[in-house]
Amino acid sequence: MGWIFLGIIATLFGIGFFVDWSYKKRGIHDFDPEENAKHVSGYDKAYLEAHSSQVKDDHNNGGF
């Protein structure tokens, strides 16, 4: 059972390293958050704000 778990973890790390390597190979290493924010819809911004506010309230009220 433990070997299967370790295999899954190793596979996930391998996939992560492969994706990182392929992005760097293509030259995708400089992300501009302000440029990305220009392409977000108003609905997505409103959802994110509502979710962030709810998480903040949950944290301030003790969580569970």
Phi, psi and omega in degrees: 000319181294326180293325179295316179299314179296324177295319179295316179297316179297321178296317179297318176297319179299317178297318179298316179294323179294316179296316178298315179298317182292323177296316180293325179295323180279352180088014180267084181228355181241103180260132180252107182300325181291323177293320179294324181295335179294337185258013180263134182286162178296325178297317180294321178296317180296318179298315181296318178297317180295317180295317179298319179295319180294318179295320179296318178295318179298321180293318181290334181269009176097007177078255185280000000 
